[in-house]
Amino acid sequence: MNLISIRRYICLLLLTMILMSSAMPSSFAQSSPKKSILVLNSYHKDYKWSDNIVEGITASFAPNARNIDLQVEYMDTHRISDNNYIYQLFETYKYKFNGKKFDAIIASDDPAFDFLLKYHDQLFPNTPIVFCGVNYFTESMLVDQNLITGVVEGQDIKSTLDIALKLHPNTKNIYVINDNTMTGNSIGKTLQEAIPLFKDRVNFISLEEYDMEQIKEKVAHLPSDSLVLFLIFFQDVSGHKFSYADSISQISASSTVPIYGVWDFSLGDGIVGGMLSSGYYQGELAANLAQRILRGEKPSDIPIIKESPNHYMFDSIQMKRFNIKPSDLPQESIIINDTYSGKKQVLVLNSYHSGMTWTDNVIAGIKSILNANTNTDVYYEFMDTKQNSGPEYIPKLYEIYKYKFKNKHFDAVITSDDDAYNFLLKYGREILPNIPIVFCGVNYFQESSLADNHLITGIIEVLDVQKTIEVALKLQPIVRNVVVINDRSVTGQENKKLLTDVIPRFPAINFTFYEDMNISEIQDRVAKLPNDTIILLLSFNKDKSNNIFSYEESIRIIAEKSAVPIYSVWDFYMKRGIVGGMLSSGYYQGETAASILLRILDGEKPQDIPVVKQSPNKYMFDYQYLIKYNIDQSLLPVDSIIMNRPDSNNEKYFILGLVVLLILLSTISLVQRKRAKDQMKVLKTPDYLTGLLNRGTGLTFLQQKIDDAAKNNNKLTIIFVDVNHLKMVNDTYGHQEGDKLIQAASRLLLKGIRRSDGVCRFGGDEFLFILPDCNLTKAMEIWTKIEGFIDVYNTEQHHKYLLSLSQGFAEYDPENPISVDALIKKADTEMYIAKRLYKVRLDSDNST
């Protein structure tokens, strides 16, 4: 992070202090009276230049924030500026500020400065004024004006042209883009003063008579010995108006040559950079002058700052686009969007706080995929909305993230849970424009939210209350009563709606709700429940007296008193007091989202990836509570995950057998035991659709088995498998049928697996079969066996299509070792050869 980014982030935190200081109790204030400052801003809020000036002002006042009452007034003259409007502003301010005394006024940009030159004595008599961002300054403006000082804004076009020609020494022509607004005419005059300095080096060609479409067409076909100098372009000759970001981003997207500029509000939207005028530094300097006045200096004794605080600034994205090296830039240059590592940049925006079990599980699932990918840098951000739910909190987060991510480029974003998802639906286009978003853990999803958002996809979280109740009744058939513990929060009421829809399906069961109660009352009641009762714990974070509990606290408090088993729908209650149920898992939500994200980073468009609406919930149970309540484990669903099971020697030996071959237990070191446990975790990470290993864990498994093969001098073979006709099935019968085809293929592959083997879903319709301690001949025998299973399937099942697979083999020989990527590429090539032969045979059969 460069110096300016650090400073700006700190300033934002301090801005929050300023905004909150007025609400602080008087005991927090210092004894000195507050100074009242008015910032008269020429333009409107969310106009980048204006925001930067206010940010610089705020940063300067921040160390003394408790003693400053800062008021910002926006004149909005960029959108309307006729004389009648200016007079109406005067009348409004005369009423609004009647009797209001300011200790100093900061005027930003020419319209505000001109307004105060005209109306100063009538509106704010004897009040010092500090101006900044003023382009059209002359000494004559301050004749008989002893209360005014400030900072002149100047554009250093010569320095921008010097660095541009240094970086592109073969340049012959510079095409100038500028508009005919007042600002455009002013900067145009500055350019005309600089052009003679370059008359023997380059030609300057103006595009001022072109409209936007003509400009885009022109810059799209410029010769390589050209550059573009972008000054200002808010309006073209046809009268079309553009925002600062829209104009440069459109032109840059069309341009085949580098574009340089003179203002920092164009940076990050398409210009390479230059010697840029900065609103932030204008505001900072003006506030410094204002503080000198507050300390007693007379404005007339403070000289006007005529040398504009400009800086060399560049955009790393555009530098890479045009092969510009950082070492070629001036040493003091500020570079934005610089990732340093060259890897894909991923932001994970979590709704809640680090340390919350659900959030940690989501992150663990994301890491299980992304940690295996060495081409990504991942940044984790925590919104902490569970502990900060006030209506003013989200807007403050917006302000912080707006500036925190201002100079940061991300290739994709993962959001976890509804708050982060809704935050980016509202603010994403401004904070993270044109960035793909993958959501997970979203309960309240609506298709309409994606109507105009083609960069968003993800996975919905769906709670399966019915299956939790069904499995509880199966495990404990004597149950006739279900006590539902749930709070009255928004989440709690949504849970209740889900349960209300399900209750009619259990007519023999009596449901009782514990809602509007204190936690102590709930403890007393659950301790006296009869044996024919179970508890269904949904969400309980706040009791009747508004006491707040974390999920972990609520289950612990309830479970320690409960006389009967507790079931739930979330995995974050596991290992804390529930027996289990069909649980929504943060881990699998995060894992699925990360898998989707990798597809996007590999080139797929988000709009081409359907939202996953089948939540990857799992049957999960706690071994200790199964034993506590004498529950018959043979009644558990076949695919159940049992946690908290004590390690048995047999299980431990079995896991070690998959990881370390022929090693005596007496010689296993602590490091080797840890490796075995890590291997177990890898082997239990499934693909959400098929239950197989996902791509990331499959590749990790393959690398570990190759390491073992090299160590023990054993051969290893992989089979790269592709499902034939998937596109035809999807197009003809729908994607659900396509999913069934993939699931059927995975089951057939598993029928041929040995205990030592692994199978992962490599992509949409691709699988990787990993066969340790297996040469090519033996692998082909195993595949022949699988083909037999396929033939039986096609004979016994009644489909409108046949299931068929194409496969390619690749053998790893420790005598001639190759990398994982090379091995997979070899098998992939063989698979495509087999696929082409299959199509040839198919076409031949059809022709006969």
C-alpha angles and dihedrals in degrees: 000000000000125000097260092051091052092048093048094049091050089048091055092054089050090048087060088054090053093049092048097042094084090058095050120109114261090249088072094054123093120243096251115091119255119260115228117222126185119201108200104199118196095211140034137285114270090030098128098224092049093047091051092052092050089047091054092048091049092049092054094049094042099095088058095035097134091059096047127083102195119192122183120202119190117209094189093212094150088073100034127014112151120137094255091055092050090051091049088053089053091052091047094049091046088060097035097049098035107139092004115130120202124192091212141353126217114203115199119204133351103293093055092044093049090047092055093045086059102037105022098109094045097047106026110016116192092003117136116239129207116189131198137173091037114150102174100056125150128172090239090070090071100049106135089001106121097162099061133087133143154131124298118218115226132173116223098210093162093061091047091052092045094055092042092054091044090055092043106032094170093062115132103166133039116196113208122213115194137140134227098247120120090262091046092052091049096050088043090061090050089053092051089056090054099044096078089060089065102035094115094046110044144005120242116217120188122216093187093121093055125095121222096270092048091049092051091049091048098049091045090066104036117135118252092253090068138095132189123227109203113198111162131326117177096138134023128214090266091060096252111147127215138187118242091256098042096054098049095039092054093047094044092050089057099039122101093191134057120278122211128192147185104225127065093221087074091055114104093025101074116307121109090221139248139180095326133196109230128209090200094060091042090056093043093053093046091052090049089055091047091054091053088055091049088054090057108271117136116242089229089060093054111082120228110258103232099170104084114227095241125163139197105255130174139180114234092207093058091041090058091045090058099032097249114160121219088228089065093060126090110276095244094052121135112222121197128196090025110155095178093199096064090224128128109277116226127185120201108199109196121196094213139037133286110262094039105123096228092049092046090050092051090051091048089054091049092049092050087067106029097043088063089055110079093190098072136080110200126204120195119208123184119205092190093209094153090068096034111047102150117125093241094056100076094052089052090051088051091055092048096047092043090065099028091060095034094105097027124099121208126187094203142353133218117202121197120209133350102294095058091042093051091044092059093042086060103034106015098098090057101036099036107015119192093001119137113242128205115191130198136175091035113151102173101052123160124188089220090066089071096048093107097018108088092163096065132088135138148128128301122222111228120182114219101207093161095060091047091055092044094053091044091054091046092052093045109029094175091069116117100158133057119193110203116207110198137144131227097248121121089262091047094052092049088051090052091053090054091049094046089058090052102043096080089063089067104053093161093057126083114218120204123185124218100194118124096048141109117249091246091056090050090051091053093049099046090051090063101044116129125241094258090066136084131185124236107201113199113161127333114166099134130036132205092278092051093252108159122226132181117230089254092052096047095051092045093051093047097041096051090062101032118115093194138050120280123216130185147171101238130074095216088078090059118114088017105079115305125107090219139246140184094323134197106229126211088199094059092041090056093042093053093046091051091050090053090047092055089054089055093047087051090058108272116135116241091230089058092056111078119227108259105239097172101086111220094237120164137202103249130176138180112235094208093056092044087058094041092057096036094242116174105241092201087072093061117110112268096247096047122140113221117202132190091032110155113246113258123198092239093055093044092050091048092053092045089051090059092049109033118029124216096349116147113238092228090063099045110120127211090257092054092050090052090051090053092053091048089051090052090055091050092050092052096054106103136195108249096233104039106021089236124124111286121239096264096049091040091057090047090051091049092050091050092049091048088052089051091047092052092047095048096034092240127144122241130196131200128197118207107208131195127188110232122224096012092136091051091050092048093048095044105035104017136257094283089063088046089055090051090052091053091047091050091050091051092051091052091050091051090054089066097046125116122213091258095048131093133204124195134182100241099185141335097310099000129100134188117214111199117199114185119199090016130122125209096265093052091046090055089052090053090049091051087056090052091050087056089055089050092052091051091048093052091047097047100037122071110223134149087235138037123246111234135165134203117212141189127196130213126177125210112215115189088208088064104025123195133180126268090251093051092048092051092045090053092051091044091054091050090049093055090049089053091046092053091049089050091053091048091053090046093051090047092051091048093050091054 
